[in-house]
Amino acid sequence: MSTVEVHRPGRLGDPDMTLGTDPRADPRMIAVLAAMGLDGHGEPSPVNDTSAPDDLYAWVDEAEPGFEMLFDALFADLTPPEGVVSSTEVISGVDDNDVTLFIHRPADAEGPLPCVYHIHGGGMVLLSAAGLSYVHWRNELASRGLVVVGVEFRNGGGKLGNHPFPAGLNDCASGLQWVAANKATLGISTITVSGESGGGNLTLATTLKAKRDGYLDIIDGVFAQCPYISRAYSDPPADLPSLTENDQYFLGCENMGGIAKLYDLGGADAANPLAWPSYASVEDLAGLPPHVISVNELDPLRDEGLAYFRKLLAAGNSAASRTVNGTCHAGDVIFRTAMPEVYAASAAALRDFAYSV
């Protein structure tokens, strides 16, 4: 009787495999990453979840400008979509702090349009909604017939820090409630909450918070991309194999563990679903609006997103998942120039979902 040889994917089958040598990776993406020296494992992480907070803050202060330069470089040569206008609104948050909202809309819009309330990535600890990549994403969505509102929330570190949980979540909730209260003025019909990576965490957590606080009815849909939600990065569990399979593919578990520590200082909220939505119970998830959970095939975070999708279904919700093959973490919204079809497909999926709810 013959046996079938099973090849385990990624670093599960070959611990030395890199994103650049993984046969599943989109070669257009790899060409860009190779030019930047980011197609391999890179140097060992200088921080992890055992690092002292001061060392983590120092690392974020040093790393954030580098991330901003990388993303700005990837979008610097793109012409903004035509027919989009933007404005800025500064509101008062629940903690009596200013919260800036960036509003983008089609210039010739007629009648109420669906709104996407966008929450940017960065592990809830770094980066800004004013970054060029996020401005372009909001403009792209607006050019497809949406009103898009990006929220500038307080980060756990970096230039918008140091504000651990729940500061950023509170800002996202304050902005969402302001948008809902001003639907007529903004010319919007429905609200879909969406974000990627750390923004995916805050997208799901903002929805859970709305349920707990009694205003879930203002959210019509949820579209979370590559959500960073498990806090399982220091000791990846067997039921989240992508944390090992795709470790150091653009993202590394050690870095993610360090970032998680800054967001949840002291670990008091390590099992709080408002900080880490993976811990949401079936009761927490019951009665939520329709969700889409979008993940990337070659992302360490892939399986925690899919596990959340399955929990949504178990709780009786309307939910769908999509996996963007060949891409690393958030690759479908990062590599706009190299993979325009992939970028456009994710923008179209979000647009179509916002129109469906």
N, C-alpha and C positions, 0 to 999 in steps of 0.2 A: 504494500500500500504506500503510495507516494505521499510525501508531506509537502505542505505549502509553506514556503519561507515568508514570514511576515517582516517587513521592514518598518520599523517604528520611525515616525517622522522627526525631522529636526534634530535637536540635541538629545532627544530620548534615544535615538538610534545611533547617533555619532556625537559624542560630547564635544568634539572639536569643530563641528559644523558651525559656520557663520551665516549671517544673512546673505552675504555675497556668494556663498557656495551652495546654499540651499536651492535645489532644483525647482522648488515651487515659486521662487521669487520672480516678480515681474522684472525682466532685464532692463526696462526703461528706468525703473526706480533704482535698480542697483547701479546703473551708470552714473546717476546723480550722486548717490551716496558714496560711491567709490571715488569720485572726484573730490569729495570732501573728507575722505578718509574715514567714513562712517559705515563701511560695509562689513567690517570685522567686529571682533569682540572689544577692541580698544584696550585702554589701560584699566587695571583694577579700580573699582570705585573707591574714592577716598572717604566716602561716608556710607553708613548703613544705620539700622535701627538701634545699634548700641552706641552710636556717636553722641557726644554731649551736645545739648541744644546750641551752645555758642558755636561749636564747630559746624553744625548744620546751618545755622544762620550765615556763617562766613562763607560756606560753600554755595548757598543760594545766591548771596550777594555777588559772588564771582561768576557763577554759572549763568545767571539770568541774562546778562548782556550778551553772552555767547549764543544762547538760544534765540534771543531777539534778532541778532545779526543773521543767524541761519535762516530763520523764517522770512525776514525782510529780504534777504538775497533771493530766495525762491520766488518772491512775488514782485520784486522791484521793477522788472521789465514789462509787467502786464499793464495793459490799458484798462482803466476802469470801465465797466459796462456803461453804455449810453442810456440816458433816460431815467437815471436814478438821482434823487435828491436826498440830502441828509440834514439832520439837525441834532442838537444836543439839549437834553433836559437834565437839570440837577434837582433832585428831590431830597427830602429828609427821610432817613431810614429809621427803623424802629429803635435804634440805639442813639438817636439824635445826631447821627453823622450824615454827611452828604453822600449821596449815591448818584453817580453820573450814568445817564442812559443815552445811548447812541441810537438814533432813529433813522431808518432808511426806508424809502418808499418809491414806487414808480412815480415819475413826474406827472404822467397823464392818467393817473388812477381815477376811475369813476366807481362810486358806490363803495360800500364796506368791503375790505379784503381780509383774508385770513392773515393772522399775525404769527410770526415765529419769534418767541422770546428766547434769545440766544445767550448761553452761558459759556464763556471761553475755557479752554484747557489750560493745563499747567499744574496739575496735581493739587489744586486749591492753595498753592503755596507761592507760585511765581507766574510771570507773564501778565499781560494786560489786554483788555478789550480794545484798546487803541492801537494794538499791533497791526501791522500791515496785512498779515495773512487773515486776521479776523475781520478787518475792514473789508477786504476783498470778498470774503465769504458772505458777509451781510449784503454787500452790493450785488453779488451774483444771485442771491436768493431774491432780493428786491426786484431785480431785472426780470425775474420769472413770475411777477405778479403778487408778491407778498409784501406786507409791512413787516420789517424786521427790527427788533429792539434788542440791542446788546447791552448787558449790564456790567458796569465796572465795580466789582465787589472787592472787599478787603481780603488780601491774601494772608496766608500763614507766615510768609517771609518776603524777602526782596523789597523792592521799592514801594510796594503797596502793603507791606507788612509792618510790624509783626503782629498778626491778629489770628490766633488759633480758633478752631471751632468753638462756638457757632457763628463767629462774626460774618464770614463770607456767606453762609447760608441765610443769615438774617437779612443781609443786603439783597440777595436774590429774591427772597420772599417779599421784601419791601417793594422792590422794583416791579415784581409781578402784580402785586396788589394795586400799585399805582396805574399800571397799564390797564388792568381790568376796570378800574374806576374811571378811566378816561377813554374807553372804547369809542364812544361817539366822536369825541374830538380828534382822536387818532384815525378814525375811519376804518375800524377793524371789526370783523364779524366774529371770529373765533380766535382762541389762543392755543398754540402748540408750544410747549416748553421743549427746548432742545439744546444739546451741548455735547462736546467730545472730551474724552479722557477725564480730567478732573471736573470739567464742565458736565460730563456725563454723570459723574457722581452727584453733582449739585442739581442736575436736572431731575434725577430720581429722588434725591433727598428733599428738594423743594416740593415735589408732588406728595411725598409722604408727610411732610410738615403741613401742607395745605389740608390734608385729610385730618391730621391730629388737631389742627386749630380751627377746623370747621368752615373752610372756604374752598373745598375741593371743586365746587361747581364752576369756578372761574377757569379751570383748566379743561380744555376740550381734547387734547391729545399730548402724547409724550413721545419724543424721538431721541433716544440716547445713543450716542456713538462711542464705541470702545470705552465703556465706563470703567473707571478705576475705583472699585467698590469693596474689595474683599479684605484688605489689610493683612493678607496672608503671605506677605512677601519674604519674611525672614525664614519661614519654614513651609515651603509650598506643599499643600496637601495633595494626596493622590487623586482626589476627585477634581483637581484643577490642573491637569497635566500640561496645559500650555505655558504655565509659569516656569516649567522646566524645559519643555520642548522649544520654546522661543526665547528663553532667557538670553539677554544681551543682544537681541535682535533690535537694535535702535534704542530699546529700553532694557534696563537691567533690574533684577529684583532687589539688589542691594541699594541702589539709588532710590527705588520706589519705597523701600522700607524706611529710609532716612526721611524722605519727604512726608511719609505718613506720620512719622513721629512728630514733626513740626506742626502738622495740622491738628493732631490730637495729642497735645502736650500732656505728659503724665499718664496717658493711656486710660483715663477714666471713662472715655467713650468708645473703647475698643470694640464693644459689642452693641453700640447704639446705632440702630439703622438710619438715624438722621445724619450720622457721621459716616457710616459704612453700610450702605443699603443692602449688601449681601446678607446682613443679619435680620432683615425684615422677615417677620413671620407671615404665615398664610393670612392670619387675621389682619396684620398691618396692610397687606396687599389687596385685601378684598374690596371690591367696589371701586377700583381705580378706572380712570378713563383709558381709552385705547392706547396701546404702546407699540412702538417699534424699537427693537434692540438691534443695532447694527454693529458688527464686529469685524476685525481684520484677521485674515487667516494666519498671518505670521506675527501676531501680537502676543506677548506674554499674558495680556489681559483677556484674550479671546474667551476662555472658558468661564470666567466669572460673569461675563456678560450673558453668555448662553445659559448659565445656571440661573441667573435672575429671570431670563425669559421663561424658563420652564416653571419657576415658582409663580410667575404671573399667571400662567395657564392653570397651574394647580389651584390657584385662588379664584379661578373662574372668570378671569379677565379676557377681554379681546386683546390679543397680542400677536405680533409677527416678528420674525428675526430675519436678518440678512447677513451673509458673510461675504466680505469683499476679498476675493481670492488674489493671491500673489502680492498682497500689500502688508507692510509692517504697521505698527501702531499709528493710527490716524493717517495712514498713507494716502487714503482716498481724498483727504482734504488738504494735504501738504503739497503733493507733487502735481500741482495744477498744470504746469508747463509740460512736464515729461509725460504725464498720463491724462490728457484732457478728457478723454472719454470716461475714465474712471471717476474723475472729479465731477463731471457733468451728470453721471449716473447717480451719484450720491445726492447732488443738489436736486435732481429731478425727483428722486425718491422722497426726499423731505418735502419738497413742494407738493407733490401729489398727495402725500399723507395729510399735510395741512389743509388741503382742499377737500379731503374726504371726511374729516371729523366734524 
